[in-house]
Structure formats: C-alpha cells, structure tokens
Amino acid sequence: FHSSYNLPSLAEWSTLTAVVPAGLSLLCIHLLETMVAINVVDKYTVVDSEQDRVFYGQGVANLAGGLMGGMGSTGLPHASLHSLRMGGKTSAGVFCAGIYLLMVMTFAYPAVASISL
C-alpha cells in the first residue's frame, strides 16, 4: 500500500449511506452478468457448472481487490465465452489469461500506471 492511502472509516453513518447502496447495486449487476455468462457457457458445453463456487470466488477476489484499491469486475466469465467460441475445450485458456494479467500487474505496473484514464 502507498503510505498516503487510507481506508475510509465505515463507522460514520454518512460513509455507510454512500457505500452500501453503491456496493449492493454493483453486486446485483455483477451477479446478473456472471449468471448470464455461466448459462451461455453451460449451453455450449452441455454441462452444469457450479455457480455457487464461481460466485464465491468472484466475491472473494472483488473483496481482496477492493481492499487494495482496485475495482470489482466480472471479466473472466466472458473470457470463458470467448475461449469456447474460439474452440477451447478446457479452462486452461482462462487460467492462462489470469496468470498473464497477474504478471502484467506485478511487473509492468509502472507502464500501466502511466496510461491516462
């Protein structure tokens, strides 16, 4: 963590009234987006996936990312769809995409940080 980065105090009512509704709306959007992606992947593969494991893993990852100053996301269910459309038969492509992203964020963060939003 950067020394000037401080987590806001959640004990204040004004912080809770700002954070909780935004967090709940993002939770609903991310869950719906992931459910759609999982249902499409299940139709492609004719195999039922374990949605509860996907949601749990996504929640843990988004919580950890948020505590480090990041923003929650649902990108990898869509990577599964892309992998299936390109002829992938296993989840190795999605795993490799995650490893690649981890390497970029670990070693190339100065270059990534210089990209303006």
ROSE-4610 file (N, C-alpha, C; in Angstrom, 1 decimal, always signed):
// ROSE-4610
residu = [F/F/F/H/H/H/S/S/S/S/S/S/Y/Y/Y/N/N/N/L/L/L/P/P/P/S/S/S/L/L/L/A/A/A/E/E/E/W/W/W/S/S/S/T/T/T/L/L/L/T/T/T/A/A/A/V/V/V/V/V/V/P/P/P/A/A/A/G/G/G/L/L/L/S/S/S/L/L/L/L/L/L/C/C/C/I/I/I/H/H/H/L/L/L/L/L/L/E/E/E/T/T/T/M/M/M/V/V/V/A/A/A/I/I/I/N/N/N/V/V/V/V/V/V/D/D/D/K/K/K/Y/Y/Y/T/T/T/V/V/V/V/V/V/D/D/D/S/S/S/E/E/E/Q/Q/Q/D/D/D/R/R/R/V/V/V/F/F/F/Y/Y/Y/G/G/G/Q/Q/Q/G/G/G/V/V/V/A/A/A/N/N/N/L/L/L/A/A/A/G/G/G/G/G/G/L/L/L/M/M/M/G/G/G/G/G/G/M/M/M/G/G/G/S/S/S/T/T/T/G/G/G/L/L/L/P/P/P/H/H/H/A/A/A/S/S/S/L/L/L/H/H/H/S/S/S/L/L/L/R/R/R/M/M/M/G/G/G/G/G/G/K/K/K/T/T/T/S/S/S/A/A/A/G/G/G/V/V/V/F/F/F/C/C/C/A/A/A/G/G/G/I/I/I/Y/Y/Y/L/L/L/L/L/L/M/M/M/V/V/V/M/M/M/T/T/T/F/F/F/A/A/A/Y/Y/Y/P/P/P/A/A/A/V/V/V/A/A/A/S/S/S/I/I/I/S/S/S/L/L/L]
num = [1/1/1/2/2/2/3/3/3/4/4/4/5/5/5/6/6/6/7/7/7/8/8/8/9/9/9/10/10/10/11/11/11/12/12/12/13/13/13/14/14/14/15/15/15/16/16/16/17/17/17/18/18/18/19/19/19/20/20/20/21/21/21/22/22/22/23/23/23/24/24/24/25/25/25/26/26/26/27/27/27/28/28/28/29/29/29/30/30/30/31/31/31/32/32/32/33/33/33/34/34/34/35/35/35/36/36/36/37/37/37/38/38/38/39/39/39/40/40/40/41/41/41/42/42/42/43/43/43/44/44/44/45/45/45/46/46/46/47/47/47/48/48/48/49/49/49/50/50/50/51/51/51/52/52/52/53/53/53/54/54/54/55/55/55/56/56/56/57/57/57/58/58/58/59/59/59/60/60/60/61/61/61/62/62/62/63/63/63/64/64/64/65/65/65/66/66/66/67/67/67/68/68/68/69/69/69/70/70/70/71/71/71/72/72/72/73/73/73/74/74/74/75/75/75/76/76/76/77/77/77/78/78/78/79/79/79/80/80/80/81/81/81/82/82/82/83/83/83/84/84/84/85/85/85/86/86/86/87/87/87/88/88/88/89/89/89/90/90/90/91/91/91/92/92/92/93/93/93/94/94/94/95/95/95/96/96/96/97/97/97/98/98/98/99/99/99/100/100/100/101/101/101/102/102/102/103/103/103/104/104/104/105/105/105/106/106/106/107/107/107/108/108/108/109/109/109/110/110/110/111/111/111/112/112/112/113/113/113/114/114/114/115/115/115/116/116/116/117/117/117]
x = [+0.8/+0.0/+0.9/+0.4/+1.0/+0.8/+1.7/+1.6/+0.5/+0.1/-1.0/-2.3/-2.4/-3.7/-4.3/-5.5/-6.2/-7.6/-8.0/-9.4/-10.3/-11.5/-12.4/-13.0/-13.4/-14.0/-15.4/-15.7/-17.1/-18.0/-17.4/-18.2/-19.1/-18.9/-19.7/-20.9/-22.0/-23.3/-23.3/-22.7/-22.6/-21.8/-20.8/-20.0/-20.8/-21.5/-22.3/-23.4/-24.1/-25.2/-24.7/-23.4/-22.9/-22.4/-21.8/-21.1/-22.0/-22.9/-23.8/-24.7/-25.4/-26.2/-25.4/-24.3/-23.5/-22.9/-22.5/-22.0/-23.1/-24.3/-25.3/-25.7/-25.7/-26.1/-25.0/-23.7/-22.7/-22.7/-23.1/-23.2/-24.3/-25.4/-26.5/-26.1/-25.5/-25.1/-24.1/-23.1/-22.0/-22.6/-23.5/-24.1/-25.0/-25.7/-26.6/-25.7/-24.7/-23.8/-23.1/-22.7/-22.0/-23.0/-24.2/-25.2/-25.5/-25.6/-25.8/-24.7/-23.5/-22.3/-22.2/-22.5/-22.4/-23.5/-24.7/-25.8/-25.4/-24.8/-24.4/-23.3/-22.3/-21.2/-21.8/-22.8/-23.4/-24.1/-24.7/-25.4/-24.4/-23.2/-22.2/-21.6/-21.4/-20.7/-21.6/-22.9/-23.9/-23.5/-22.9/-22.5/-22.9/-23.5/-23.9/-22.7/-22.4/-21.3/-21.7/-20.8/-21.0/-21.1/-22.2/-22.4/-22.0/-22.3/-22.0/-20.5/-19.7/-18.2/-17.8/-18.4/-18.0/-18.3/-19.5/-19.9/-19.1/-18.7/-17.9/-16.5/-15.9/-14.6/-14.6/-15.6/-15.7/-15.8/-16.6/-16.8/-15.5/-14.8/-13.5/-12.5/-12.4/-11.5/-11.8/-13.1/-13.5/-13.3/-13.5/-13.2/-11.7/-10.9/-9.5/-9.0/-9.5/-9.1/-9.6/-10.8/-11.3/-10.4/-10.0/-9.2/-7.8/-7.4/-6.1/-6.3/-7.5/-7.7/-8.2/-8.5/-8.9/-10.4/-10.9/-12.4/-12.8/-14.0/-14.5/-14.8/-14.8/-15.0/-15.5/-16.1/-16.6/-16.0/-14.8/-14.2/-14.0/-13.6/-13.3/-14.4/-15.7/-16.7/-16.9/-16.6/-16.6/-15.4/-14.3/-13.2/-13.5/-14.3/-14.7/-15.6/-16.5/-17.3/-16.4/-15.5/-14.6/-13.7/-13.3/-12.5/-13.3/-14.5/-15.4/-15.7/-15.9/-16.2/-15.0/-13.8/-12.6/-12.1/-13.0/-12.7/-12.1/-11.9/-11.3/-12.2/-11.6/-12.3/-12.2/-11.1/-10.9/-10.8/-10.6/-10.5/-9.0/-8.1/-6.7/-6.5/-7.3/-7.1/-7.5/-8.5/-8.9/-7.9/-7.4/-6.3/-5.1/-4.7/-3.5/-3.8/-5.0/-5.3/-5.2/-5.6/-5.5/-4.0/-3.2/-1.8/-1.1/-1.5/-0.9/-1.3/-2.5/-3.0/-2.2/-2.0/-1.3/+0.2/+0.8/+2.2/+2.3/+1.3/+1.3/+1.2/+0.2/+0.0/+1.1/+1.9/+3.0/+4.3/+4.6/+5.9/+5.8/+4.6/+4.5/+3.7/+3.5/+2.6/+3.1/+4.4/+4.7/+4.2/+4.3/+3.7/+2.2/+1.6/+0.1/-0.3/+0.4/+0.0/+0.2/+1.0/+1.2/+0.1/-0.8/-1.9/-2.9/-3.3/-4.3/-5.7/-6.5/-7.9/-8.7]
y = [-1.2/+0.0/+1.2/+2.3/+3.6/+4.2/+4.9/+5.5/+6.5/+7.1/+8.1/+7.5/+6.2/+5.6/+5.2/+5.7/+5.3/+4.9/+3.8/+3.3/+4.3/+4.6/+5.4/+4.7/+5.5/+5.0/+4.6/+3.3/+2.8/+3.0/+3.5/+3.7/+5.0/+5.8/+7.0/+6.7/+7.2/+7.0/+7.5/+8.6/+9.2/+8.4/+7.7/+6.8/+5.6/+5.0/+3.8/+4.1/+5.3/+5.6/+5.8/+6.1/+6.3/+5.0/+4.2/+3.0/+1.8/+1.6/+0.4/+0.4/+1.4/+1.3/+1.1/+1.8/+1.6/+0.2/-0.4/-1.7/-2.8/-2.6/-3.5/-3.5/-2.3/-2.2/-2.9/-2.7/-3.4/-4.9/-5.3/-6.7/-7.3/-6.7/-7.2/-7.2/-6.2/-6.1/-7.2/-7.4/-8.4/-9.8/-10.1/-11.4/-11.7/-10.8/-11.0/-11.2/-10.4/-10.6/-11.9/-12.3/-13.7/-14.8/-14.7/-15.7/-15.9/-14.8/-14.9/-15.6/-15.2/-15.8/-17.3/-17.7/-19.1/-19.9/-19.3/-20.0/-20.3/-19.3/-19.5/-20.5/-20.5/-21.5/-22.9/-23.0/-24.3/-24.8/-23.9/-24.4/-24.8/-24.1/-24.5/-25.9/-26.1/-27.3/-28.4/-28.2/-29.2/-29.8/-29.0/-29.5/-28.4/-28.8/-27.8/-27.4/-26.1/-25.6/-25.4/-25.2/-25.0/-23.5/-22.9/-21.4/-20.9/-21.6/-21.1/-20.9/-21.8/-21.7/-20.5/-20.2/-19.1/-17.8/-17.7/-16.5/-16.3/-17.4/-17.2/-16.7/-17.3/-16.9/-15.5/-15.1/-13.8/-12.8/-13.1/-12.3/-12.1/-13.2/-13.1/-12.2/-12.5/-11.7/-10.2/-9.9/-8.5/-7.8/-8.6/-8.0/-7.7/-8.7/-8.5/-7.3/-7.3/-6.2/-4.8/-4.8/-3.5/-3.1/-4.0/-3.6/-3.1/-3.5/-3.0/-1.8/-1.2/+0.0/-0.3/-1.5/-1.8/-1.7/-2.1/-2.0/-3.4/-3.8/-5.2/-5.4/-6.6/-6.9/-8.3/-8.6/-9.9/-10.3/-10.0/-10.2/-11.7/-12.5/-13.9/-14.8/-14.6/-15.4/-15.1/-13.8/-13.5/-14.1/-14.2/-14.9/-16.4/-17.0/-18.4/-18.5/-17.5/-17.5/-17.3/-16.4/-16.2/-17.5/-18.1/-19.3/-20.4/-20.6/-21.6/-21.3/-20.0/-19.6/-19.8/-19.8/-20.0/-21.5/-22.3/-23.8/-24.4/-23.6/-24.2/-25.2/-26.3/-27.4/-27.4/-26.8/-26.8/-25.3/-25.2/-23.8/-23.4/-24.0/-23.6/-22.2/-21.8/-20.5/-19.4/-19.6/-18.6/-18.6/-19.7/-19.8/-19.0/-19.2/-18.5/-17.0/-16.6/-15.2/-14.6/-15.3/-14.8/-14.7/-15.7/-15.6/-14.5/-14.3/-13.2/-11.8/-11.7/-10.4/-10.2/-11.3/-11.1/-10.7/-11.3/-10.9/-9.5/-9.0/-7.6/-6.7/-7.0/-6.1/-6.1/-7.2/-7.4/-6.7/-6.9/-6.5/-5.2/-5.0/-3.8/-2.7/-2.7/-1.7/-0.2/+0.1/+1.5/+1.9/+1.0/+1.3/+1.4/+0.5/+0.5/+1.8/+2.2/+3.4/+4.7/+4.6/+5.9/+6.1/+5.1/+5.2/+6.1/+7.1/+8.1/+7.5/+7.8/+7.4/+8.4]
z = [+0.0/+0.0/+0.0/-0.6/-0.6/+0.7/+1.3/+2.6/+2.7/+1.6/+1.7/+1.5/+1.3/+1.0/+2.4/+2.7/+3.9/+3.6/+4.3/+4.1/+4.8/+4.3/+5.0/+6.2/+7.1/+8.4/+8.0/+8.2/+8.0/+9.2/+10.2/+11.4/+11.3/+10.4/+10.2/+9.3/+9.7/+9.0/+7.6/+7.4/+6.0/+5.1/+5.6/+4.7/+4.4/+5.3/+5.1/+4.1/+4.2/+3.3/+1.9/+1.7/+0.4/-0.2/+0.7/+0.2/+0.0/+0.9/+0.9/-0.4/-0.7/-1.9/-3.2/-3.3/-4.5/-4.5/-3.4/-3.3/-3.7/-3.2/-3.5/-4.9/-5.5/-7.0/-7.8/-7.5/-8.2/-8.0/-6.8/-6.5/-7.4/-7.5/-8.4/-9.8/-10.3/-11.7/-12.0/-11.1/-11.4/-11.3/-10.3/-10.3/-11.5/-11.9/-13.1/-14.4/-14.5/-15.7/-15.6/-14.5/-14.3/-14.6/-14.1/-14.3/-15.8/-16.5/-18.0/-18.7/-18.3/-18.9/-18.6/-17.4/-17.0/-17.7/-17.8/-18.5/-20.0/-20.6/-22.0/-22.1/-21.2/-21.2/-21.0/-20.1/-19.8/-21.1/-21.8/-23.1/-24.1/-24.2/-25.1/-24.8/-23.5/-23.0/-22.6/-22.5/-22.1/-20.7/-19.9/-18.6/-17.6/-16.5/-15.5/-14.7/-14.6/-13.8/-12.3/-11.5/-10.1/-9.9/-10.0/-10.0/-8.6/-7.5/-6.2/-6.0/-6.6/-6.5/-7.3/-8.4/-9.2/-8.5/-7.9/-7.2/-5.9/-5.2/-4.0/-4.4/-5.4/-5.9/-6.4/-7.1/-7.6/-6.4/-5.5/-4.3/-3.5/-3.3/-2.5/-3.3/-4.6/-5.5/-5.5/-5.6/-5.6/-4.3/-3.2/-1.9/-1.7/-2.1/-2.0/-2.8/-4.1/-4.9/-4.4/-3.8/-3.3/-2.1/-1.3/-0.1/-0.6/-1.8/-2.3/-3.2/-3.2/-4.0/-5.4/-5.8/-7.1/-7.2/-8.4/-8.7/-9.0/-8.5/-8.8/-10.3/-10.7/-12.1/-12.3/-13.5/-13.8/-15.2/-15.5/-16.8/-17.2/-16.3/-16.7/-17.1/-16.7/-17.3/-18.8/-19.2/-20.6/-21.3/-20.6/-21.2/-21.5/-20.7/-20.9/-22.2/-22.4/-23.6/-24.8/-24.7/-25.9/-26.2/-25.1/-25.3/-25.9/-25.5/-26.1/-27.6/-27.9/-29.3/-30.2/-29.6/-30.4/-30.4/-29.9/-29.9/-28.7/-27.6/-26.4/-25.8/-25.3/-24.6/-23.1/-22.6/-21.2/-20.7/-19.4/-18.8/-18.8/-19.5/-19.5/-20.1/-21.1/-21.6/-20.7/-19.9/-18.9/-17.8/-17.4/-16.4/-16.9/-18.1/-18.7/-18.8/-19.1/-19.1/-17.8/-16.7/-15.4/-14.9/-15.3/-15.0/-15.7/-17.0/-17.8/-17.1/-16.7/-16.1/-14.8/-14.0/-12.8/-13.0/-14.1/-14.4/-14.8/-15.7/-16.1/-14.9/-14.1/-12.9/-11.9/-11.9/-10.9/-11.5/-12.7/-13.3/-14.1/-14.7/-15.7/-15.1/-13.8/-13.2/-13.5/-13.6/-13.9/-15.3/-16.3/-17.6/-17.6/-16.8/-16.7/-16.0/-15.0/-14.2/-15.0/-16.1/-16.9/-17.9/-18.1/-19.0/-18.4/-19.1/-18.5/-18.8/-17.8/-17.9/-18.5]
